[in-house]
């Protein structure tokens, strides 16, 4: 898979590529997201110098939490909404609004109404 820009379109393309994989291969990618998120992002997206600097400066706690949320979303082929910043100013803030809602009737279909909403702000 070729590197993509870290834009809404790039993330959407990456998700389509991932979700087209057989489950075993998708599980491998999801595991990489969970265990080496910074490397996976760097291998998957063509980051600008600023994006790479922000990624490198992110705390381990933040990376662990974000990668855990994305692991669940990607492994289960859930929709992910990514909203990059409109412009770069000074400080950066990353907001997530995630809901994991599902219903399962034994022997039936798993009904998922789940969303992962990731938004980056520069202030």
For each residue, the residues with C-beta under 8 A, 3 or more apart:
1: 14 17 44
2:
3: 43 44 45 46
4: 7 10 11 13 14 44 45 46
5: 9 10 45 46
6: 10 11 41 45 46 47 48 51 84
7: 4 10 11 84
8: 11 12 82 83 84
9: 5 12 13
10: 4 5 6 7 13 14 45
11: 4 6 7 8 14 15 80 82
12: 8 9 15 16 82
13: 4 9 10 16 17
14: 1 4 10 11 17 18 44 45
15: 11 12 18 19 74 80
16: 12 13 19 20
17: 1 13 14 20 21
18: 14 15 21 26 29 74
19: 15 16 26 77
20: 16 17
21: 17 18 25 26 29
22: 25 26
23: 26 27
24: 27 28
25: 21 22 28 29
26: 18 19 21 22 23 29 30 74 75 77
27: 23 24 30 31 75
28: 24 25 31 32
29: 18 21 25 26 32 33 40 74
30: 26 27 33 34 71 74 75
31: 27 28 34 35 71
32: 28 29 35 36 39 40
33: 29 30 37 40 67 70 71 74
34: 30 31 37 67 68 70 71
35: 31 32 67
36: 32 39 40
37: 33 34 40 41 63 66 67 70
38: 41 42 55 56 63
39: 32 36 42 43
40: 29 32 33 36 37 43 44
41: 6 37 38 44 45 47 55
42: 38 39 45 47 52 55
43: 3 39 40
44: 1 3 4 14 40 41
45: 3 4 5 6 10 14 41 42 51
46: 3 4 5 6
47: 6 41 42 51 52 55
48: 6 51 52
49: 52 53
50: 53 54 88
51: 6 45 47 48 54 55
52: 42 47 48 49 55 56
53: 49 50 56 57
54: 50 51 57 58 92
55: 38 41 42 47 51 52 58
56: 38 52 53
57: 53 54
58: 54 55 62 63
59: 62 63
60: 63 64
61: 64 65
62: 58 59 65 66 94
63: 37 38 58 59 60 66 67
64: 60 61 67 68
65: 61 62 68 69
66: 37 62 63 69 70 94 96 118
67: 33 34 35 37 63 64 70 71
68: 34 64 65 71 72
69: 65 66 72 73 96 98 116
70: 33 34 37 66 67 73 74 80 116
71: 30 31 33 34 67 68 74 75
72: 68 69 75 76 78 100
73: 69 70 76 78 79 80 98 114 116
74: 15 18 26 29 30 33 70 71 77 78 80
75: 26 27 30 71 72
76: 72 73 112 114
77: 19 26 74
78: 72 73 74 112 114 115 116
79: 73 114 115 116
80: 11 15 70 73 74 116 118
81: 115 116 117 118
82: 8 11 12 118 119
83: 8 117 118 119 120
84: 6 7 8 120
85: 88 92 120 121 122
86:
87: 122
88: 50 85 122
89: 122 123
90: 122 123
91: 122 123
92: 54 85 120 121 122 123
93: 120 121 122 123
94: 62 66 118 119 120 121
95: 118 119 120 121
96: 66 69 116 117 118 119
97: 115 117 119
98: 69 73 114 115 116 117
99: 113 114 115
100: 72 114
101: 112 113 114
102: 110 111 112 113 114
103: 110 111
104: 108 109 110 111
105: 108 109
106:
107:
108: 104 105
109: 104 105
110: 102 103 104
111: 102 103 104
112: 76 78 101 102
113: 99 101 102
114: 73 76 78 79 98 99 100 101 102
115: 78 79 81 97 98 99
116: 69 70 73 78 79 80 81 96 98
117: 81 83 96 97 98
118: 66 80 81 82 83 94 95 96
119: 82 83 94 95 96 97
120: 83 84 85 92 93 94 95
121: 85 92 93 94 95
122: 85 87 88 89 90 91 92 93
123: 89 90 91 92 93
